Amino acid sequence: MPSAFRDFARRLRAFCDDTRGSLTVEAAILIPALFWAFGTTFVFFDAFRQNGINQKAAFTIGDMLSRETNIITPEYLDNTRNLLEMLTGMDSADLAVRVSMIRFDADADDHDLRWSQTRGGVQPLDNSDIADWESVLPVMVDEEQIIVVETFADWSPVFDIGFGETRFASFVFTRPRFAPQLHWQDTSDP
């Protein structure tokens, strides 16, 4: 038994000391793995980058709306989506924005949707949509209103690594700063 172990150890040492090899074989094995690793790293970095940009754009739009003292019109929301497009650097067909005004009624201990408007491929909210939002909305005093801005960005990876197309959604709420609430007025209304 000891001679078999010595023989195995000698062969293992000889294998480790052998410096002959073929760079072509090693390159054929490693280069595809390196390209896959670089491509995967790039896709994940790009996904996190785009999600971060989408969130920052939502905060910017929320801050813009919180400072507004005039009536919000359809043209204002169209330009809000244009701003989202400019901030994210994405095509407008891949973007959507939803702006909602929510009031808190302390007597009923309930949130009430005042209005909700969208631009892009999403639907406006209704009261049933916000019924279970107590956990995501801040603590509010009676009759307080907040602005909820949601942005949606459809992102597709440059390389197909099994990630697939993803929709990044951001949810931002802010209190109006210079007025107690935002008012919506459709310009087609008299």
C-alpha positions in Angstrom: 0.0 0.0 0.0 2.7 2.5 0.8 4.3 2.0 -2.6 1.0 2.7 -4.4 0.7 5.9 -2.4 4.3 6.9 -3.3 3.6 6.1 -6.9 0.4 8.2 -6.9 2.3 11.1 -5.2 5.1 10.9 -7.7 2.8 11.0 -10.6 0.8 13.9 -9.1 4.1 15.8 -8.5 5.2 15.1 -12.1 1.8 16.4 -13.4 2.1 19.6 -11.3 5.7 20.2 -12.4 4.9 19.6 -16.1 4.9 23.0 -17.8 4.2 21.8 -21.3 0.7 22.8 -22.6 -1.2 24.3 -25.4 -2.3 27.9 -25.1 -4.8 27.4 -27.8 -6.7 24.8 -25.8 -6.6 26.9 -22.7 -7.8 30.0 -24.6 -10.6 27.9 -26.2 -11.9 27.0 -22.8 -11.4 30.4 -21.0 -12.3 33.0 -23.6 -16.0 32.1 -24.0 -16.3 32.0 -20.2 -14.7 35.4 -19.9 -17.0 36.9 -22.6 -20.0 35.5 -20.8 -18.8 36.9 -17.5 -18.2 40.4 -19.0 -21.6 40.3 -20.7 -23.4 39.2 -17.6 -21.6 41.9 -15.5 -22.6 44.5 -18.1 -26.2 43.5 -18.2 -26.6 43.5 -14.4 -24.8 46.9 -14.1 -27.0 48.4 -16.8 -30.2 47.0 -15.1 -29.2 48.6 -11.7 -28.2 51.8 -13.5 -31.5 52.1 -15.3 -33.5 51.3 -12.2 -31.6 54.0 -10.3 -32.2 56.5 -13.0 -35.9 55.7 -13.0 -36.1 56.2 -9.3 -34.3 59.5 -9.4 -36.6 60.7 -12.2 -39.6 59.8 -10.0 -38.2 61.7 -7.1 -37.6 64.7 -9.4 -41.1 64.6 -10.8 -42.5 64.3 -7.2 -40.5 67.3 -6.1 -41.6 69.3 -9.1 -45.3 68.5 -8.4 -44.9 69.2 -4.7 -43.9 72.8 -5.5 -46.7 73.4 -7.9 -49.4 76.0 -7.0 -51.2 76.0 -10.3 -53.8 73.6 -11.6 -52.5 70.4 -13.2 -53.7 70.1 -16.8 -53.3 67.4 -19.4 -50.6 69.5 -21.1 -48.8 69.6 -17.8 -48.8 65.7 -17.5 -47.8 65.4 -21.2 -44.7 67.5 -20.4 -44.1 65.5 -17.2 -43.8 62.4 -19.3 -41.5 64.3 -21.7 -39.4 65.2 -18.7 -39.3 61.5 -17.6 -38.1 60.7 -21.1 -35.4 63.3 -21.0 -34.3 62.3 -17.5 -34.1 58.5 -18.2 -32.8 58.7 -21.7 -35.3 56.1 -22.8 -37.8 56.1 -25.6 -41.2 57.4 -24.7 -42.9 54.2 -25.9 -41.1 52.4 -23.0 -42.2 54.9 -20.3 -45.3 55.6 -18.3 -46.1 57.9 -15.4 -49.0 58.0 -13.0 -49.7 60.9 -10.7 -52.3 60.6 -8.0 -53.6 62.8 -5.2 -54.6 60.9 -2.0 -56.3 62.3 1.1 -56.5 60.8 4.6 -59.8 60.8 6.5 -59.0 60.2 10.2 -62.6 59.7 11.2 -63.0 56.7 8.8 -59.3 55.8 9.1 -59.2 55.5 5.4 -57.3 56.9 2.4 -59.4 58.5 -0.3 -58.2 58.9 -3.9 -58.9 62.5 -5.0 -57.7 62.1 -8.6 -55.3 59.9 -10.6 -54.0 60.6 -14.1 -51.6 58.7 -16.3 -49.5 59.1 -19.4 -48.3 55.9 -21.1 -49.5 52.4 -20.9 -50.8 52.3 -17.4 -54.3 52.8 -16.0 -55.3 55.5 -13.5 -55.9 54.3 -9.9 -59.3 54.0 -8.2 -60.2 53.7 -4.5 -60.1 49.9 -4.6 -56.5 50.1 -5.8 -55.3 52.0 -2.8 -57.4 50.1 -0.2 -54.4 48.2 1.1 -51.8 50.9 0.8 -51.6 51.7 4.6 -48.3 50.0 4.8 -46.7 52.0 1.9 -48.1 55.4 2.7 -46.7 57.7 5.4 -48.6 58.5 8.6 -50.9 61.4 7.8 -53.0 63.8 9.8 -56.7 64.3 9.2 -57.5 65.8 5.8 -53.9 65.8 4.8 -53.2 65.1 1.1 -50.1 63.6 -0.5 -48.9 63.3 -4.1 -48.0 59.8 -5.3 -45.9 59.6 -8.4 -45.3 56.2 -10.1 -43.0 55.8 -13.0 -42.7 52.7 -15.2 -39.8 51.9 -17.5 -39.7 48.9 -19.8 -36.0 47.8 -20.0 -34.5 45.1 -22.2 -31.0 43.8 -21.8 -28.4 44.3 -24.5 -27.3 40.7 -24.2 -29.6 37.7 -23.8 -28.4 36.1 -20.6 -31.8 34.8 -19.6 -32.8 38.0 -17.9 -35.6 39.0 -20.2 -37.5 42.3 -20.5 -38.2 43.9 -17.2 -40.5 46.7 -16.1 -38.9 49.0 -13.5 -41.5 50.7 -11.3 -40.9 53.5 -8.9 -43.3 54.6 -6.2 -42.7 58.0 -4.6 -44.9 60.1 -2.3 -44.4 63.6 -1.3 -46.4 66.3 0.5 -47.4 69.5 -1.3 -45.1 72.3 -0.2 -46.7 75.6 -1.1 -50.4 74.6 -1.4 -52.5 72.2 0.6 -53.3 70.1 -2.5 -52.9 69.7 -6.2 -55.9 70.4 -8.3 -56.6 68.5 -11.6 -58.6 70.2 -14.3 -59.2 68.6 -17.7 -59.0 71.4 -20.3 -62.0 69.9 -22.0 -64.1 70.6 -18.9 -66.0 74.0 -19.0 
